[in-house]
């Protein structure tokens, strides 16, 4: 399914009373005067009070910055906790009215790159889409490590407070450059890597939209965790889920799936806490079936413990898979082919994909 269609489905599922604000940047989280809640400051406008601040704000998360440091800074380079993988994805998208309702996805391997071709739904009543994706290594990086010139350029840009450079995540999914230039460059990269083009080329040549993203991930072995008590409050917490907690490369296709599982698990823990509060407020001795005697802090820790293990496993497997699949010419490509052939015969590849897709909430 196309990204915009999924967002629309999720948005329409929200209760009608839900307040949705767009184009806001979180600049601070602070305690209310009585310490019974937290106020979020967006573009100098206060919202709240809230009992929990849930950070679903992506890889360069402001809420994660607060969980890590107890503050949010807007200074250049202050929120670069995510690690750039040195791998990039370029998307070419075209309308495909003749596409069947059956989703298809095929993968082609080359030297230092691989391609994906697939069809996608765009929502009810909308024309289906066909996509061709090129996943390739950033020429200025060796894995996650910048070459000397790239590092000097990055340092210069950071010092000048420059905007997004070549390694930009492109979280807003801005279209990449002029279509004719992108088409030429994408086809050239395909040719250089030796990718079969009988399925990819027609999509790229017909595409009216191109996007390019730099792939980032979080180090899952963080001492800061996913939750932190809001400074100055009695029992109010900032909590992470989705990419803000465990940004992972997309090579197992599990980013959105894991975020939804996070939301379900966290909602379950919050429901337990609310049930216990309702029982206490009514003076009932016996707790309701889904009520809990544990504190909110303990329930949030349970959420983190339950979700950390599967998301960490998927992150590490995805990192390994990304570098394996984009192996360069010669030995790296031969190693990749041998590994995939062996794992396929042993059934390990199927187990890895199914294991990642199995809900653990």
N, C-alpha and C positions, 0 to 999 in steps of 0.2 A: 504494500500500500504506500502511496506517496505521503511524504511527511506532512504536507498541508492537510490532506484528507484525514490523517490520524489525529492531528491537532483539533480539527473541526469536530470529529466524533467525541473526543474527550471533553471539549468545551461544551458541547450540547448536552452531555451527560450530567453537568453540574446542576445543582438545585437553582431554581430561578432567583433565589435570594442571595446567591453568591455574588460578591462584588469583584469584578475583573477590571484591573487597571493595566494599560499598556504604555510602553515608552517610559517606564519609571526605573530609576537607578537607586538601589539601596545604599545609603551613605552612613547610616548609624543604627544601632540597636541600643536602646537605653531603658532603664527601669522607670516605672511610673512613680509618682511622688510617694505613694503609700507602699511601694514595693510588692504589690500584689499582681503585677503583670509587666509586660514589656511594650514599648512603643517603637515602631519602625519608622525611620525617617527616609522618605523617598523624595529626592530633589527638593529638599528643605520643607517638605510637607509631611506632617505626622499622621500615622495611621495606627489604630489600636484602641484600647489595650488588648494584648494577646496573652494567652496562657502558654502557648508554645509557638516558636518561630521555626517553621519548617523550610529549610533551604533546598529548593529544587532548582537552583539558579545556574546550573551548568558547570563546565570545567573550571572556568575562572570565577568561582563562586565567592561573592561577598560574604555570605553567611559562613562559608568554610574559613574565610580569613578571620571572622570573629571567633569561631570555635578554636582556631589555632592560636590567636593572639589577644583575644578580648577587645579587639578594636578593628575598625574598617578604615583603610587608608586609600585615598584616591591618587596617591603619588605614582608617577610612572614606574612600572616594574615592581610595585609593592605587592602585587597579587599573582606572581608567577610561580605558583606552587606546582602547576601541572608540568609534566616533562614532555618535550617535543620529541616524537619518535624518529624524526628524519624520514618519515613516509608521508606521501601525499596522495589524495584521491581527486581525480577529475571526473565530473559527471557530465554526460551529454544526454539531454532529454528531448524527445519528440512526441507529438500526439500520434496515436496509433488507433484510429477508429476500427480497423479491421482485426485488432487483436482479440483472441478468444478470451473467455472468462477464466480459463485455467492459467494460473500464474506459472511462469517459467523463469529459470535462472541457470545460466551456464557459465562455466569458468574456463579461461584459457591462460596457459602459462607461457611466459617468455623469459628472456634473460634480464634480470633486474626490474621486472615489472610483470603484472598479470592483468587480464581483462575480465570483466563480467558483462554479460548481456542478459536482460530480463524484461518482463512485462509487468506492469503494476496497475492496480486500481487507483482511481483518483476521486472516489466518492460516488454516491448515488447520482445517476443522471449525468455524470461527467465522462468525457472521453478518456479511455484508458491511455496509459503512457508506455513508451518503450525507452529503456535506458541502456547506455553503454558506458561502462566505468573503466577508467585506467588507474591502476594503483602502482605507484612508482617511487623510487628513491629520490630524495632531495639531493641534487648534485653537490650541495655545499655541506652535506653531513655524511658521516660514517656512522650508521645507526643513529643513536641519540646524541652523538658527539659532533659538535661543529668543527669543520676544518678551520684553520687559523684565520683566513680571510673572512669567513662567515661570522666567526666570533668577534672579530674587530668591527665588522659592520653592525652587528647586533649591539655591541657596547656603545658605538657612536649613536645609534638610533635611540637607545635607552637614555643616554645622557642628554640628548636633545629633546626628550619627551615626544619622540616621533610617534606617528600612528602605526597601524598594523604594517608589518613588513612581509617578506616572502614566507616566513614561517607562521603567518597568521592562522588561527583556528577557523576564522570566518564563521563565527557563531550565528550571525544574522543571515547567513546563506545569501550573501550578495552575489549577483551574477559576475562571472569572471571574464573581464576584458571583452574585446570585440569578437563577434562570432567567427568571422573569417580567419582572424589570427589564431583563435583557439582551435579551430578545426585543423588548420595547417600544422600547428605545433603538436596537437594530439596525434594526428596521423603520422607525423615524423617520429614521435616517441614510440608509437606502435611498431613502425618499421625497424627502428634501431634495436628494439628488444626482440624482434622476430616473432611477434604475436600473429596468429592467424586472424585475418581481417574480413573473412567472408560474411560474418554476422555483425561484427563491431563497426566496420567501415560505413555501411549504409545508414546506420543510426547517427553516427558522428556527422556525416555529410548532410543529413536532413535535419539535424537538431537545431532548435531555435533558442535553446537555453544551455548555458554551460556554467558549472559551479566548480570551485576548487577549494578543498579543505586541507589544512594541516592536521595530522593525527596526533593527539595528545593523550596522555594517561597520567593517573595519579600513582604515586608510590603507595601500595596498600599497607605497608608496614610503618604506619605513623603512630607516634606516641600520644597524639592529641585526641584521637578517637573521633566519633561522629556527633557527640553531644557536649554541651557546656552550659552551665548555669549562667543566666544573664546577670551580669554584675549589678549588685544592689537590690536584687529581687529575693523574695522568700522561697519561691518554688517554681520559677519560670525558666525554661530552657530553650536554647537554640539547638536545632537538630538537623542533620544532613540526610539526604537521600538522593538516589539517582547519580548523575555525573558529579555532582558536588561532593559526594561521599566516595565514589569509586569509579571515576572516569576510566574507561577501558577502550582499547582499540576495537574496531568493529569486525574483526576477522572471524568471530564466532556468531555474529549477528545477534548479540545479547544485550546491547546497551539499553534499549527501550524496555525489553522484557524484564530485565533486572530492576529497573526503576519502578515499574508497575508492581513487581513483587515487594519492593521496599515499601511502597505506599500501602499496600494491603497489610503487610506485617505491622507497620507503624500504627495504622488505623486500629488494628486489633488490640494493640497494647494500650492505646488511648481509650478505647472502649472499655477495657478492663478497669482502667483508672477511674473513668467516669461512673461506671456501675458501682464501684466501691464508694465513691463520694456520695452518690445518690442514696445508698443504703445508710451511710453514716448520717446524712442529713435527715433521713426519715426516722432515725432511731431504731432501725431494724437490727436485730442481733445476728440473724442468719444472712449471709451474703447471697446475692443473686448468683445464678449459675456462672455467669461470665464476669463476675466481680473479682477483684484481687485484693489481697491484704498487703501487697508490696507497694512501695512508694513509687511516685512517678519517676524518680531518678533510677530506681531499680528496673522498672519496666522499660525505660529507654535503653538501659544497658543490655537488657535481654534482647531487645530489638537489634541492637548493634551486633551482639554476639551471634545471634541467629543468622544475620545476613552477611556478616563479614567473611565467614568461611567460604560460602559458594561464590561470592563476588570476587574474592581474592584469587580463588582457583581459576575462574574464568579470565580474569585480568592477566594472570601469568601465562595461561595457555594462549590467549590472544596475542600477547606480545611475542611469544615464541613463534607462533604461526605466521604473524606478519613478516617477521624477518626471514623466516624460512621461505615463504611464498615469493618474496621479492629478491631472492638471492641473485647475485650477478652472474655474468657469463662464465662458463667453465665449471669448475668444481662445485660452487654453490648451487647452481642449477641442477647438476647431476645428483648432488646430495638430496636436494628437495624431491626430485623425482623418485629416488630410491626410498626415501622415508615414506612418501605418500603411497607408493606401491606396496611396501611392506605393511604399513598400518592398515591399508585397505584390505589386504588379504587376511590379516589377523582380526579384522573387525574392530580395531581400536578406534579408527577414525569415526565410525558410526557411533560408537559408545561415547566419544568425547562430545560430539554434537548433541546427542540425545541427553547426555548428562547435564550439559549446560542449559538445555531447554526445560529440564524437569523443575517444577516449582518447589522452592524450599522456603516456606514462610511460617 
